[in-house]
Amino acid sequence: MAVADVIALGLVGSDKTRFIITKGLQTAQNVVPLVAESNTILGDIATEDRFRKGLTLTGYTFVLVDKTTGAAITSGTVTTKVTQDGGSQGASANSAVHEGNGQWSLVLSSSEMNCDILGLAISHSSALPLFKTIKTHI
């Protein structure tokens, strides 16, 4: 008989206790890893990250690929626009830097991170636009 759902205790660091929840273990395609902290589901760890509100986020990475060939974009100008809590869109305080093999990184300032939800609109003339949402917590 296959196990449908599993909740397992996971220790993170010296002062954090987290529970790892997986659903649908009958087949490999249905495995959904979730992280819960103090009975609060933080989200699917494959698609959502949580960051500290009001603290500079150094090295937020993303990948850009050519919209016609799918090749990694390794040069050019990346434009990043930010939206805080659904407000007006403005330019990011910092420019994206290519790290290698199409992976780019961005530093988000403490003032940009001082919101509950930060929306990023990332564009490059050769890539499809990339949209990211960052949820913060205190």
DAVENDA-V196291 format. One record per pair of residues at least 24 apart in sequence whose ideal C-beta (glycine too) atoms are under 10 Angstrom apart, sorted by the first residue. I is the first residue (numbers start at 1). GAP is how many residues later the second one is. If there is no record, write none. Layout:
BEGIN
i={I/I}
gap={GAP/GAP}
END
This chain:
BEGIN
i={1/2/2/4/6/7/7/10/10/12/18/20/37/40/42/42/43/47/48/48/48/49/49/49/49/50/50/50/50/51/51/51/51/51/51/51/52/52/52/52/52/53/53/53/53/53/53/53/53/53/53/54/54/54/54/54/54/54/54/55/55/55/55/55/55/56/56/56/56/56/56/56/56/56/57/57/57/57/57/57/57/57/57/57/58/58/58/58/58/59/59/59/59/59/59/60/60/60/60/60/60/60/60/60/60/60/60/61/61/61/61/61/61/62/62/62/62/62/62/62/62/62/62/63/63/63/63/63/63/63/64/64/64/64/64/64/64/64/64/64/64/64/65/65/65/65/65/65/66/66/66/66/66/67/67/67/67/67/67/68/68/68/69/71/71/72/72/72/72/72/72/73/73/73/73/73/73/73/73/74/74/74/74/74/74/74/75/75/76/76/76/76/77/77/77/78/78/78/78/78/78/78/78/79/79/79/79/79/79/80/80/80/80/80/80/80/80/80/80/81/81/81/81/81/81/81/82/82/82/82/82/82/82/82/82/82/82/82/83/83/83/83/83/83/83/84/84/84/84/84/84/84/84/84/84/85/85/85/85/85/85/85/86/86/86/86/87/87/89/89/92/92/92/96/96/102/104/106/108}
gap={25/24/25/26/25/27/29/25/26/25/24/25/100/97/93/95/92/86/85/86/87/83/84/85/86/84/85/86/87/57/62/67/83/84/85/86/58/61/84/85/86/57/60/61/62/63/65/82/83/84/85/56/57/58/59/60/61/82/84/53/54/55/58/59/81/37/38/51/52/53/54/55/56/57/49/50/51/52/53/55/56/61/77/79/36/47/48/49/50/38/40/46/47/48/49/34/36/44/45/46/47/48/53/58/60/72/74/35/38/42/43/44/45/34/40/41/42/43/44/58/60/68/70/36/38/39/40/41/64/67/32/34/38/39/40/58/59/60/62/63/64/66/37/59/61/62/63/65/36/58/60/61/62/57/58/59/60/61/62/58/59/60/57/31/55/26/28/29/30/31/55/25/29/30/31/51/52/53/54/24/25/26/27/28/29/30/49/51/48/49/50/51/46/47/48/26/28/44/45/46/47/49/52/42/43/44/45/46/50/24/26/28/32/40/41/42/43/50/52/38/39/40/41/42/48/50/24/26/27/29/30/31/33/36/37/38/39/52/32/34/35/36/37/38/50/27/28/29/30/31/32/33/34/35/52/29/30/31/32/33/34/51/29/30/31/33/28/32/30/32/28/29/30/26/28/25/26/26/26}
END
